[in-house]
Amino acid sequence: MARFKENDLPKAKLDANSLQKALRIFRYGKNHKWKFYVGLVFLLLTSATALAFPKLMGMLVDCVTNKDLDKANNIAIGLMGILTLQAVFSFFRISLFVNYTENSLSNIRLALYENLIKLPMSFFSQKRVGELNSRISADISQLQDTFTTTIAEFLRQLILIIGGFIILGSISPKLTFMMLSIVPVVAVAAVVFGRFIRKYGKKTQDSVAESQVIVEETLQGISNVKSFANEWYEIDRYKNKIKEIVKIAIKGGQYRGYFASFIILCLFGCVVAVVWYGITLTIKGEVEGVGDLISFVLYTTFIGASFGGIAEMYAQIQKAVGATERVFELLDETPEKINTKRNTSSTEKIKGIVTFKNVAFSYPSRKEIKVLKKVNFTASYGQKIAIVGPSGTGKSTIASLLLRFYEIDNGEILVDGKNIYDYDLENLRGNMSIVPQDVILFGGTIRENIAYGKPDATQEEILLAAKQANALDFIEGFPEKFDTVVGERGIKLSGGQRQRIAIARALLKNPSILILDEATSSLDSESEKQVQEALEILMQGRTSIIIAHRLATIRSADQILVLDNGEISEQGTHQELIAIENGIYKNLSNLQFSHS
């Protein structure tokens, strides 16, 4: 099972290299970057007002000793002013960071989806849809939380720690030295435990992604689950995965618990030690007054709380760096050279002469198995070329190679005498259409599914395509007609109806080369008759490559290629092939027609 594993990725430590990679994410801020920088200014102002608060509180307490009521009133007003400013600064800081983050993540989501949809079939053959979907949603959510609040809060706490230490040094170097002897222990512990937390966080994330894959697979194949009465099996499979998640998450929770306990012990122990030592120094006259002691205790509390929070935020940022690396792993995959903007110019028409010359191919995931070996044939303009043979001999692979889903290992494929790799990919595929055995419709209306072949088609064009595809009668039979919602993957339509929608879609596209991949093999006799009639209309004036399992549908083909063990072993018309003694085609024909 192909999935993202922790070991597949570089460790997301906050070193210079991983930070440099993670900082690539800021490129996606584009024209919203100014919001981030203005947010940083408000962050500094928020931190400055927070640092002024303990100092003024100390001065307010000193007014008791001095019995200066006017000064106390002025300081109290000043404190309220600082709190008001802090509230305003915090509002703008949070608003600006959220605005910047949401716009940046929107750009990342779009870039990720654009790149994902442009990736070659070789990528998708090795990845599972549920896994990719979970990767996009889970990792982007991780970035959302981190960039909206965590980074800003991390920087704020860091400023409070540094500023706090500077002010503490000016109040009492001795007390500050004592603080410095305790705090680094907490910091080192935070780094060590942060690594453990990240490790288990990533493990939990991976397991959750796997559990989502199980849910998606089960729901997509619910008819299979129910027909085999395997609900118990799927529940067991999901239950085992959930148990695994719980086990890992609890282990991670225990580490966080140890970490929290250690931090609390250090922090409160630190506060007690500082207050005791501060009182000692005040009694000895080494600290000026009670106000300074109060200020020192407040700064110590601020710094302690900041250290306690910053460790958790550090772990969160490490997780986000890991998520960023995973996002960029997908963004850095090499896409096919295809335009993602709407193509307003008409596709340059090709005639449709297809030639395979010594084509050899093996799938990237199974390099040792040669699916095709030296395949040679030519399909002239307007010809119907049928490809038959036992299952697993590479019939559908020929269609995939013609559509340039995969790169061939040897030989060349020509269209109109020109190598297919010399064509613009969008133009090449724009001249081809495929009607597969298992038609996948999108969950919109019948109109939208037919118009997928030509998104800017008029209603008249859609109507004509539906009529030619023998689909108009059943469409008109629905109360909503063309506005009938087909359901997810076309579940509300029968196999024959889905097939005729696919034919209407192909007719609307008006391709030069048509690929029929066992288009009628899963239909009943009545549906097959209607679909076959529609296909005959569709094949007129086009080069048609017909991958067939049922030989009755290809008797009229101009040429039949018999594929066996990755090579074309027989070639000719139906009559020519039926005359070959002990031929593969003749044996297949006898088997099928003797059972029909």
C-alpha positions in Angstrom: 0.0 0.0 0.0 1.5 3.3 -1.1 1.2 5.9 1.6 3.2 8.7 3.1 5.4 7.4 5.9 7.4 9.5 8.4 10.6 7.8 7.1 9.8 8.9 3.5 10.3 12.5 4.5 13.2 14.6 5.8 13.0 15.1 9.6 11.3 18.4 10.3 13.7 19.9 12.7 13.9 23.6 13.1 17.3 23.8 11.5 18.4 26.3 8.9 17.7 23.9 6.0 14.2 22.9 7.0 13.3 26.5 8.0 14.5 27.7 4.5 12.2 25.1 2.9 9.3 26.1 5.2 9.8 29.8 4.4 9.0 29.0 0.8 5.4 29.1 2.0 5.6 32.9 2.4 5.9 33.2 -1.4 2.2 32.4 -1.6 1.3 35.5 0.3 1.7 37.4 -3.0 0.0 40.9 -2.8 -1.1 40.2 0.8 2.5 40.2 2.3 2.1 43.8 3.6 -0.6 42.5 6.0 2.0 40.1 7.5 4.5 42.9 8.0 2.0 45.4 9.5 0.8 42.5 11.7 4.4 42.1 12.9 4.5 45.9 13.8 1.3 45.4 15.9 2.9 42.3 17.4 5.9 44.4 18.6 3.5 47.1 20.0 1.5 44.4 21.8 4.7 43.0 23.3 6.0 46.4 24.3 2.7 47.3 26.1 2.8 43.9 27.9 6.4 44.5 29.1 5.4 48.0 30.4 2.6 46.5 32.6 4.7 44.8 35.4 7.0 47.9 35.7 4.0 50.3 36.2 2.4 47.8 38.6 5.6 47.9 40.7 5.5 51.7 40.6 1.8 51.7 41.7 2.7 49.5 44.7 5.5 51.9 45.6 2.9 54.6 46.0 1.8 52.9 49.2 5.2 53.4 50.7 5.5 57.0 49.5 1.8 57.7 50.3 1.5 59.6 47.0 -2.2 59.4 45.9 -1.8 61.7 42.9 1.0 59.6 41.5 -1.0 56.4 42.1 -4.0 57.9 40.2 -1.8 58.9 37.3 -0.2 55.4 37.2 -3.6 53.7 37.4 -4.8 55.8 34.4 -1.6 55.0 32.6 -2.2 51.3 33.3 -5.7 51.5 31.9 -4.4 53.3 28.9 -1.8 50.6 28.3 -4.4 47.9 28.6 -6.7 49.7 26.1 -3.8 50.1 23.6 -2.9 46.4 24.1 -6.5 45.4 23.3 -6.5 47.5 20.1 -3.0 46.3 19.0 -4.1 42.7 19.7 -7.2 43.0 17.6 -5.3 44.4 14.6 -2.5 41.8 15.1 -4.9 38.9 15.1 -7.1 40.3 12.2 -4.1 41.0 10.0 -2.4 37.6 10.6 -5.7 35.7 10.0 -6.3 37.7 6.8 -2.8 37.1 5.5 -2.9 33.4 6.4 -6.3 32.6 4.9 -5.3 34.4 1.6 -1.9 32.6 1.5 -3.5 29.2 2.3 -6.1 29.8 -0.4 -3.2 30.3 -2.9 -1.4 27.2 -1.6 -4.6 25.1 -1.9 -5.1 26.3 -5.5 -1.5 25.7 -6.4 -1.6 22.3 -4.8 -4.8 21.3 -6.6 -3.5 22.7 -9.9 -0.3 20.7 -9.6 -2.1 17.6 -8.4 -4.5 17.6 -11.3 -1.6 18.1 -13.8 0.4 15.2 -12.5 0.9 12.2 -14.8 -1.0 8.9 -14.5 2.2 7.2 -13.3 1.9 9.3 -10.1 -1.8 8.4 -9.5 -1.1 4.7 -10.2 1.1 4.6 -7.1 -1.0 6.8 -4.8 -4.4 6.4 -3.3 -7.0 9.1 -3.7 -8.0 9.0 0.0 -4.4 9.4 1.0 -3.9 12.4 -1.2 -7.2 14.0 -0.1 -6.3 13.5 3.6 -2.8 14.9 2.9 -4.3 18.1 1.4 -6.9 18.6 4.1 -4.9 17.5 7.2 -1.7 19.3 6.3 -3.3 22.5 5.2 -5.4 22.5 8.4 -2.1 22.1 10.4 -0.6 25.1 8.5 -3.8 27.1 9.1 -3.6 26.8 12.9 0.1 27.5 13.0 0.2 30.5 10.7 -3.0 32.0 12.1 -2.0 32.1 15.8 1.0 29.9 16.7 3.8 31.8 14.9 2.6 35.2 16.0 2.1 33.9 19.6 5.6 32.3 19.5 7.2 35.5 18.4 5.2 37.5 21.1 6.3 35.1 23.9 9.9 35.2 22.6 9.9 39.1 22.7 8.4 38.9 26.3 11.2 36.5 27.4 14.0 38.6 25.9 12.5 41.9 27.0 11.7 40.5 30.4 15.3 39.4 31.0 16.7 42.8 30.0 14.4 44.6 32.4 15.1 42.0 35.1 18.8 42.7 34.7 18.2 46.4 35.3 16.3 45.6 38.5 18.6 43.1 40.1 21.5 41.3 38.4 21.7 38.7 41.2 18.0 37.7 40.9 18.4 37.6 37.1 21.4 35.4 37.3 19.4 33.0 39.5 16.6 33.0 36.9 19.1 32.3 34.1 20.4 29.3 36.1 16.9 27.7 36.0 15.4 28.7 32.7 17.9 27.0 30.3 17.0 23.6 31.9 13.3 24.2 30.9 14.4 25.3 27.4 16.5 22.1 26.9 13.6 20.0 28.2 11.2 21.8 25.8 13.4 20.9 22.8 13.9 17.3 23.8 10.2 16.7 24.6 9.2 18.7 21.5 10.9 16.1 19.3 9.0 13.3 21.0 5.7 15.2 20.6 6.3 15.8 16.9 7.2 12.2 16.3 4.0 10.9 17.9 1.9 13.7 16.4 3.1 12.7 12.9 2.4 9.1 13.6 -1.1 9.9 14.7 -1.6 12.0 11.6 -0.5 9.2 9.3 -2.8 6.7 11.1 -5.7 9.1 10.8 -5.0 9.5 7.1 -5.0 5.7 6.7 -8.3 5.4 8.6 -9.8 8.0 6.2 -8.7 5.9 3.3 -10.6 2.9 4.7 -13.7 5.0 5.1 -13.5 6.4 1.6 -12.8 3.0 0.0 -15.7 1.4 1.9 -18.2 4.1 1.0 -17.1 4.1 -2.7 -17.4 0.3 -2.9 -20.5 0.1 -0.6 -22.4 -2.1 -3.1 -19.5 -4.6 -3.0 -19.4 -4.5 0.8 -23.1 -5.2 1.0 -23.3 -7.8 -1.7 -20.6 -9.8 0.0 -22.2 -9.2 3.4 -18.7 -8.0 4.5 -19.9 -5.1 6.8 -18.3 -7.0 9.7 -14.9 -7.2 7.9 -14.9 -3.5 7.1 -15.9 -2.6 10.7 -13.1 -4.8 12.0 -10.6 -3.2 9.6 -11.6 0.3 10.7 -11.7 -0.8 14.4 -8.2 -2.1 14.2 -7.0 1.1 12.6 -8.7 3.2 15.2 -7.2 1.1 18.0 -3.8 1.8 16.4 -4.6 5.6 16.4 -5.7 5.5 20.0 -2.6 3.6 21.1 -0.2 6.1 19.3 -2.2 9.1 20.5 -2.2 7.9 24.1 1.5 7.3 24.0 2.0 10.9 22.6 -0.4 12.2 25.3 1.7 10.5 28.0 4.8 12.3 26.7 2.9 15.6 26.7 1.8 14.8 30.3 5.4 14.2 31.4 6.4 17.4 29.7 3.6 19.5 31.3 4.4 18.1 34.7 8.1 18.9 34.4 7.3 22.4 33.2 4.8 23.1 36.0 7.3 21.8 38.6 10.1 24.0 37.2 8.0 27.1 36.7 6.3 27.1 40.1 9.5 26.1 41.8 11.2 28.9 40.0 8.6 31.5 41.1 8.9 30.3 44.8 12.7 30.4 44.6 12.7 33.9 43.1 10.1 35.3 45.6 12.2 33.9 48.5 15.5 35.2 47.1 13.9 38.6 46.2 12.6 39.0 49.8 16.0 38.1 51.1 17.7 40.7 48.9 15.0 43.3 49.8 15.5 42.8 53.5 19.3 43.1 53.0 18.6 46.4 51.1 20.1 45.1 47.8 16.7 45.5 46.0 15.3 49.1 46.3 11.8 48.5 47.4 8.6 46.4 47.5 7.6 47.8 44.1 10.7 46.5 42.4 10.2 43.1 44.0 6.5 43.0 42.8 7.7 44.0 39.3 10.4 41.3 39.4 7.9 38.6 40.5 5.5 39.7 37.7 8.3 39.6 35.1 9.4 36.2 36.4 5.8 34.9 36.1 5.5 36.4 32.5 8.8 34.8 31.5 7.9 31.5 33.2 4.5 31.4 31.5 6.1 32.3 28.2 8.6 29.5 28.5 5.8 27.1 29.4 3.8 28.1 26.3 6.7 28.5 23.9 7.7 24.9 24.3 4.3 23.7 23.2 4.3 26.3 20.3 7.8 25.1 19.3 6.4 21.5 19.0 3.5 22.9 17.0 5.8 24.8 14.7 7.9 21.7 14.2 4.7 19.8 13.2 3.9 22.6 10.8 7.3 22.4 9.2 6.7 18.7 8.7 3.3 19.5 7.1 4.9 22.1 4.9 7.5 19.6 3.7 4.6 17.2 2.8 2.7 19.9 1.0 5.9 20.9 -1.0 6.5 17.2 -1.7 3.3 17.3 -3.8 4.0 20.8 -5.2 7.5 19.7 -6.3 6.2 16.7 -8.2 6.8 17.3 -11.9 3.5 18.0 -13.7 2.6 17.3 -17.3 3.0 20.2 -19.6 -0.6 21.2 -19.9 -2.4 24.5 -19.8 -4.7 25.0 -16.8 -6.3 28.2 -18.1 -9.4 27.8 -20.2 -8.5 27.2 -23.8 -10.3 29.8 -25.8 -8.5 29.0 -29.1 -9.9 26.0 -31.0 -7.9 22.8 -30.9 -5.8 22.3 -34.0 -7.5 19.4 -35.8 -5.4 16.4 -36.7 -6.4 13.8 -39.3 -6.0 10.8 -37.1 -3.5 8.3 -38.6 -2.1 6.3 -35.7 1.1 4.2 -36.0 2.8 2.1 -33.3 6.4 1.2 -34.2 8.2 -1.4 -32.0 6.5 0.0 -28.9 7.7 -1.6 -25.6 6.3 -0.7 -22.2 6.3 -1.7 -18.6 4.5 0.2 -15.8 6.7 2.3 -13.5 5.7 0.4 -10.4 6.4 -3.0 -12.1 9.5 -2.4 -14.2 10.4 -6.1 -14.4 7.1 -7.0 -16.2 7.0 -6.1 -19.9 3.4 -5.4 -20.7 4.0 -4.6 -24.4 6.9 -5.9 -26.5 7.5 -4.6 -30.0 3.9 -3.7 -30.9 3.5 -2.6 -34.5 0.4 -1.5 -36.3 -1.2 1.4 -38.3 -4.7 2.7 -38.1 -5.5 4.8 -41.2 -7.9 7.7 -41.3 -11.5 6.7 -40.6 -10.5 3.0 -40.0 -11.9 0.8 -37.2 -9.1 -1.0 -35.6 -10.1 -3.6 -33.0 -7.7 -5.0 -30.4 -8.6 -8.3 -28.8 -6.9 -10.9 -26.7 -7.0 -12.6 -23.3 -7.3 -10.5 -20.1 -4.0 -8.8 -18.9 -2.3 -8.8 -22.3 -2.1 -5.0 -22.5 -5.1 -4.0 -24.6 -6.1 -1.0 -22.4 -2.4 -0.1 -22.0 -2.3 0.7 -25.8 -5.1 3.3 -25.1 -3.2 4.7 -22.1 0.0 5.1 -24.2 -1.9 6.8 -27.1 -3.3 9.3 -24.6 0.2 9.8 -23.2 -0.7 8.7 -19.7 2.7 7.0 -19.5 6.0 7.3 -21.2 6.9 4.4 -23.5 10.2 2.5 -22.9 11.1 1.8 -26.5 9.9 2.5 -30.0 7.6 5.4 -31.1 4.0 6.2 -31.5 3.1 8.5 -34.4 -0.1 10.5 -35.1 -0.2 11.8 -38.7 3.4 10.8 -39.0 4.5 13.0 -36.1 5.8 11.6 -32.8 3.1 12.1 -30.1 5.7 13.5 -27.7 6.2 16.4 -30.2 2.6 17.4 -29.9 1.3 19.9 -27.4 -0.3 17.6 -24.8 -3.5 19.6 -24.6 -3.9 19.6 -28.4 -3.1 15.9 -28.7 -5.7 14.9 -26.1 -8.1 17.5 -27.4 -8.3 15.4 -30.6 -9.0 12.2 -28.8 -12.0 10.9 -26.9 -12.4 7.7 -24.8 -15.6 5.8 -24.0 -14.5 3.4 -21.2 -16.2 0.3 -19.9 -16.8 1.8 -16.5 -18.0 5.3 -17.2 -17.4 7.8 -14.3 -19.8 10.7 -14.3 -19.4 13.8 -12.2 -22.1 14.4 -9.5 -23.8 17.3 -11.3 -26.6 17.3 -13.9 -26.9 15.4 -17.2 -26.3 18.7 -19.0 -23.1 19.3 -17.2 -21.8 15.8 -17.8 -22.5 15.9 -21.6 -21.1 19.5 -21.8 -17.8 18.1 -20.2 -16.8 17.3 -23.7 -17.2 20.9 -24.7 -17.7 23.3 -21.7 -18.9 26.2 -23.9 -21.4 24.1 -25.9 -24.8 25.6 -26.7 -28.1 23.9 -25.6 -28.7 23.0 -29.3 -25.3 21.2 -29.5 -26.0 19.3 -26.3 -29.4 18.3 -27.5 -28.0 17.0 -30.8 -25.3 15.1 -29.1 -27.8 13.4 -26.8 -30.0 12.6 -29.8 -27.2 11.0 -31.8 -26.1 9.1 -28.7 -29.6 7.5 -28.3 -29.8 9.2 -25.0 -32.6 11.8 -25.6 -35.5 9.5 -25.0 -34.5 8.5 -21.5 -33.3 12.0 -20.6 -36.7 13.4 -21.7 -38.3 10.7 -19.5 -36.9 12.3 -16.3 -39.0 15.1 -14.7 -36.0 17.5 -14.6 -34.8 16.3 -18.1 -31.3 17.7 -18.7 -31.2 19.2 -15.2 -31.5 15.7 -13.6 -28.7 15.3 -11.0 -26.9 12.0 -11.8 -25.6 11.4 -8.2 -22.0 10.6 -7.2 -20.2 8.8 -10.0 -23.6 8.6 -11.9 -25.1 6.2 -9.4 -28.7 7.2 -10.3 -28.3 6.1 -13.9 -28.1 2.6 -15.3 -25.0 1.3 -17.0 -26.5 1.8 -20.5 -27.6 5.3 -19.6 -24.2 6.2 -18.3 -22.6 4.8 -21.4 -24.8 6.9 -23.7 -24.1 10.0 -21.7 -20.4 9.2 -22.3 -21.0 8.8 -26.0 -22.9 12.1 -26.1 -19.9 13.7 -24.3 -17.5 12.2 -26.9 -19.7 13.3 -29.8 -19.8 16.9 -28.5 -16.0 16.9 -28.3 -15.8 15.8 -32.0 -12.5 13.9 -31.7 -10.4 12.8 -34.7 -9.3 9.6 -32.8 -11.8 7.6 -30.8 -10.9 5.0 -28.2 -13.6 2.5 -27.1 -12.4 0.5 -24.2 -14.8 -2.5 -23.9 -17.6 0.1 -24.1 -20.5 -2.5 -24.3 -19.1 -5.5 -22.4 -21.0 -4.9 -19.1 -24.4 -4.1 -20.7 -27.5 -6.2 -21.2 -28.6 -7.0 -24.7 -31.2 -4.2 -25.1 -28.8 -1.6 -23.7 -25.9 -3.0 -25.8 -28.1 -2.6 -29.0 -28.8 1.0 -28.2 -25.2 1.8 -27.2 -23.9 0.0 -30.3 -26.2 2.1 -32.6 -24.9 5.2 -30.9 -21.3 4.1 -31.3 -21.8 3.5 -35.0 -22.8 7.1 -35.4 -19.9 8.2 -33.2 -17.3 6.2 -35.2 -18.3 7.7 -38.6 -15.4 9.6 -40.2 -13.1 9.0 -37.2 -10.1 6.7 -36.6 -11.5 4.3 -34.0 -9.4 2.0 -31.7 -11.8 -0.5 -30.3 -10.6 -2.6 -27.3 -13.1 -5.5 -27.3 -13.8 -8.5 -25.2 -17.0 -9.5 -27.0 -16.1 -10.3 -30.5 -19.6 -9.9 -31.9 -19.2 -6.2 -31.6 -16.1 -6.0 -33.9 -16.9 -8.3 -36.8 -17.2 -5.3 -39.1 -13.8 -3.8 -38.0 -11.4 -2.9 -40.9 -8.6 -4.7 -39.0 -8.4 -6.8 -35.9 -5.2 -7.1 -33.9 -4.8 -10.1 -31.6 -2.7 -9.2 -28.6 -1.0 -12.1 -26.8 1.7 -11.9 -24.2 2.4 -8.2 -25.1 2.8 -8.8 -28.8 0.5 -8.8 -31.8 0.4 -12.4 -32.8 -2.4 -12.2 -35.4 -3.7 -9.4 -37.6 -6.4 -9.2 -40.3 -10.2 -9.0 -40.8 -12.7 -11.2 -39.1 -12.9 -13.5 -42.1 -9.1 -13.7 -42.4 -8.5 -14.5 -38.7 -11.3 -17.0 -38.5 -9.6 -19.0 -41.3 -6.4 -19.4 -39.3 -6.3 -23.0 -37.9 -5.7 -23.1 -34.1 -5.5 -19.4 -34.1 -6.0 -17.4 -30.9 -8.8 -15.4 -32.5 -10.6 -18.5 -33.9 -10.4 -20.2 -30.5 -11.7 -17.1 -28.7 -14.5 -16.8 -31.3 -15.5 -20.5 -30.9 -15.5 -20.2 -27.1 -17.8 -17.1 -27.2 -20.2 -18.2 -30.0 -20.6 -21.7 -28.7 -21.8 -20.2 -25.4 -23.9 -17.5 -26.9 
